[in-house]
Amino acid sequence: MKHGTLINRLAAGAVIAVSLPMFLAGCRKELCYNHFRAVAVNAAWESVWERDYGRKWSLGWDAARWEHEYSEFLPGIPEGMTMLLYEDGKESSKTFFGPEGGEFMINEGRHSLLLYNNDTRYIVFDDLASAPSAKASTTTRTRSSLKELHEGERTINPPDVLYGAFIQDIPEVQLHECHNADVTMRPLVYTYLVRFGIDKGAEYVSLARGALAGMAESVMLRDGSTSEATATILFDCVVKDWGAEADVRSFGIAGFPDKYYGRASAREGEGRYTLNLEILLRNGRMISFNFDVTDQMADQPRGGVIEVGGIELGDEDISNGSGFDVNVSDWGEYEDIDLPIVQ
């Protein structure tokens, strides 16, 4: 072997030895970061229990008057959320994140994202295969003693805390890029503080429960608008020395486009709303009262305070003598649970 040839081969081997680790390191970095398209969802949560359409509850809340702090009704941050990825308007994948969000891989092209919290019990999701039609409702609940308040309305459980967000268009992500998608998870369910004032005989009340008719049966996940279909929400009350109260969750009034999702404000003069109270007296008798609360709902389409009063229990109601008797077993409720889809 010639001396020059040996030197050349040794030099070439040295170059390869030096370059190989750098090449391998570069490949590993490429594999980790540069061979995929990615989107990072960064979630913020808007904790709101009622929207202001004229009452300004948050500004002038009287904690002594209502026996609650305003903050008591604020929904907490959920434990996790589900993200649906849509390609060409059709659902293509489902990803689960913690409440802060997370990162996922994406194919070439443009996409839409629909997000909602997945720690619910009574929420039922429908039509998720298409973002424009995706909606949420709640399970059926029946009460044997309740006379139909509005003809043909389904009676339901109050929905769980529900948030949602929709991103219409994720820009096309190039290879080796990660697109940051900041989203605000807004409430799709709101709370009404419902109060029944009993002027006479409150001390004879053992149990109380209520129903609110004319409320939205479902909500669209994409924009927060509610269905035209109405439902009657059944709920339990807490007995007070002045009457009874309950904090009732609802999708809000029916057929309502929410301005907080870029839509209109409240519509006045539409819809009818009926509030029912059933009380079980200590003597085993049950009495029912109905109230028209349409006027109170006109400027409270998304949560607020509903208050009725003037209830008086007569001597014939609270006595142990003659009168109408209701079997205590009639106080029981029968629930038809619609099993929610896998979230």
Order of alpha helices (4+ residues) and beta strands (2+ residues): alpha-beta-alpha-alpha-beta-beta-beta-beta-beta-beta-beta-beta-beta-beta-beta-beta-beta-beta-beta-beta-beta-alpha-beta-alpha
